[in-house]
């Protein structure tokens, strides 16, 4: 069986990995073996954190909505329950944006939620 010479393919594969390691510190961007380990590790973090980002944003939205609810004299859980009871379908992302940028509109939603709870 003839011997395979990998010259160009090998160089291209290494070059691709080294380009991915651009911006890393020290040997993590220079030495191939270290680069390979670090790039794989970085890709694992990226995969994990793409999912964690969704959780983090939902937590942030909940905190913002809760703060705005407290300013209007109602708890977060009562507000959300009131919206569901009043059949108002607005997601937390939009509610949080309203809480920050449109406080008057948010106050109107709180009033609607209160009325739905009393009815």
C-alpha positions, -999 to 999 in steps of 0.1 A, spaced: 0 0 0 15 34 -10 23 60 16 0 89 18 15 124 18 -8 148 36 10 181 28 -17 204 17 -47 189 34 -28 188 67 -18 224 64 -53 235 55 -68 217 85 -43 232 109 -47 267 93 -85 265 98 -80 257 135 -54 284 140 -77 309 125 -104 299 149 -80 306 178 -73 341 167 -75 364 197 -65 338 223 -36 345 246 -1 330 244 3 294 233 -35 290 230 -32 307 196 3 295 186 9 259 193 -13 235 174 -19 209 201 -29 236 226 -50 253 200 -69 222 192 -78 216 229 -87 252 234 -109 256 203 -128 224 212 -133 237 247 -144 271 234 -170 255 211 -184 236 241 -188 268 260 -204 285 230 -229 256 227 -237 257 264 -240 295 266 -263 298 236 -288 280 257 -280 298 289 -285 331 272 -321 323 267 -325 316 304 -306 347 314 -328 370 293 -360 354 307 -347 361 342 -338 397 334 -373 403 319 -390 388 350 -369 411 372 -378 442 352 -415 433 350 -415 427 388 -399 460 395 -425 478 374 -453 459 390 -442 468 425 -442 505 414 -478 500 405 -487 482 437 -491 447 425 -470 416 427 -454 399 396 -474 367 401 -507 385 405 -500 406 374 -491 376 352 -522 357 365 -544 387 358 -531 389 323 -539 352 317 -573 356 333 -580 386 311 -568 366 280 -541 391 272 -513 373 253 -481 394 256 -448 377 261 -424 387 289 -399 403 264 -425 428 253 -437 434 288 -402 441 300 -396 465 271 -429 483 280 -419 485 317 -387 503 307 -397 525 278 -435 529 282 -444 531 319 -479 546 312 -488 518 288 -476 493 314 -497 510 341 -528 505 318 -519 468 315 -517 465 353 -551 481 356 -565 456 331 -549 427 350 -564 440 383 -599 442 367 -596 407 354 -586 394 388 -616 411 405 -641 399 379 
